[in-house]
Amino acid sequence: MLNEIWSDIQTLIIASLSFVTALAWNSAFQHLFENTPFLKKSGPWIYALLITLIGITITYLLQRKAKEEEKDEPS
């Protein structure tokens, strides 16, 4: 029981740190786009598209890995 609670706490801490990291990067990119003349007009759209593609790719790869691991586990 205690191990499960500790595992959940670790998961929450990692998720929280990941979220704060994402917010920091988001803020940095927003600053870059606001202060770079070339990116000022279409930069946010390029950023949104790029992040979406990265998210889709990572999700696909993680799901594929999970399916492979599930297939490899003995029944």
N, C-alpha and C positions, 0 to 999 in steps of 0.2 A: 504494500500500500504506500509506504513512504517513498519507495523507488519510483512509483508511478507519479506521485506528486512532484518529486524532484525532476523527473523527465518532463513533465508538463511545464514546470517553471523554466527549465532550460529552453524549451521550445518557445515560450512566450518572450523570454529575454532576447533570443536570436531574432524572432520576428520583429520585436520592437526596435532593435538595433538596425535591422535591415530597412525598416520603415524610415527611421531617422536618417540613415545614409541616403536613401532614395530622395528624401526631401532636400537634403543638402545638395545633392547633384542637380536636382530640379532647379533649385535656386541659383546655382552656379550657371547652368545653361540659360536660364532666363536672363541673367545679368549679361552673359555673352551676347545673346540675341538682341538685347536692348541697346547695347553699346557698340555693335559692329554694323556699320552702314549696309554692307552687303546682305547681312542676315536679318536686318531690322524688318523688312517687308515680309519675306516668306519664310524666315528662319523658324518661327514657332510651328509652322505646318510641316516643315522638313523634320524638325525634332519629333513632333508627334508621330509622324509616319515611321521614322526610324525606330523609335521606342516601341511602337506597335509591332513592327516586324521582328524586332529582337524578342519581345515578349512571346509572340506566336512561335518563333523558332525554339526558344527555350522550353516552352510548354510542350511542344511536339516532341522534342528530344527526351524530356523527362517522362512523358507518357509512354514513349517507345521503349525506354529503358525499363520502366515498371512492368510493361507487358512481357519483355524478355525475361526479367527476373521471375515473374509469375509463372512463365512457361517452364523455367529451369527448376523450379521447386518441385520436389517429389510429392506426390499426392498421398 
